[in-house]
C-alpha cells in the first residue's frame, strides 16, 4: 500500500519552473509555433516547433532513503533475483503483475466476508505484489534499461490505484468498518503526496519512516490476516473490538501524525533554503530616501 517506486525521481530545480522543464533547441528558442502562438514551457513532450522536437531536460537522481528493518537484506535478494531473471521477464510486466496482485487481494478480501479461507489467497497476493512492485525497478537498473521519468510516474500511479482497490476490498470484507478503511486510505494518500512533493523540492525520496517501510507494512498485514483466521475480534480494556478496527485506527492515526510532522519539518527546511527575498520596490524606496552628499 505504500510507495515503492524503483524509478529515480526528478531533481530539485534551481529556479521556479514546471515539474517537467523543457529544453528547446537554441536555434528556435523564442520563436512562434506553427500555429503562430509563442512556445509554452509546459507544452507536451511530443510537441514540435517547426522541425525540432521539444525535449525534456535530463533528470538528476534524487537521494533514496530507506532505513527499514529489512532494507539491506531485501536489496541483496532483489538484485540476486534480477540477475537470474529470464529474458521474458520485463520490468513493465512486473509492474502489471504487482498491480494485478494488489487488485486481486482487494477482491479476495471482499470474498472473505463469506469465505474466510480467501484470506489465504490475500496473503499470496500480498507476496506477489511485493515481488512485482519491488523487483521491477531493480530489474531495470540491473539491465541498464531505466526510464527515470516514466518509471517514477507509472510506479506511483500504480501504487495509488492498487492501494485504493485493496482498501475498498477490505471495507467490503466485514473485518473492518468502512470508515476505518477510508481513514487508512486517506492517511496513505496524504503521506504519498507529501513524499512526492518532498522528492521534487528537496531531492530526497523517503522510502521508510523509522524502522518501517513498505515491506514491513506488508508483513504486518500478513500477520493480521493470519490472526483473522482464528477470529476477527479482540478484547481491550473490557471492550470487544474488531482486530482490524484496532490496527487500522492505529495505522491511520500514525500516518496522520507522520504527515503533520514531515510537513512541518520540510516546510521549515524549505523556508531556510529559500528565505523571503527583499522586494525590488522596497529596495528602490530605501535607496531614494538616502541623503545626498
Secondary structure, DSSP 8 states (H G I E B T S, - for coil): ------S------SSS--SS-EE--GGGTT-B-TTSSB--TT--TT-EETTEE-EE------EEE---TTHHHHHHHHHHHHHH--TT--HHHHHHHHHHHHHHHHHHHHHTTT-TTHHHHHHHHHHHHHHHHHHHHHHHHHTT---HHHHHHHHHHHHHHHHHHHHHHHHHHSSS-HHHHHHHHHHHHHHHHHHHHHHHHHSEEE-EETTEEHHHHHHHHHHHHHHHTT-SEEEETTEEEEHHHHHHHHHHHHHHHHHHHHHHHHHHHHHHHT-----HHHHHHHHHTS---
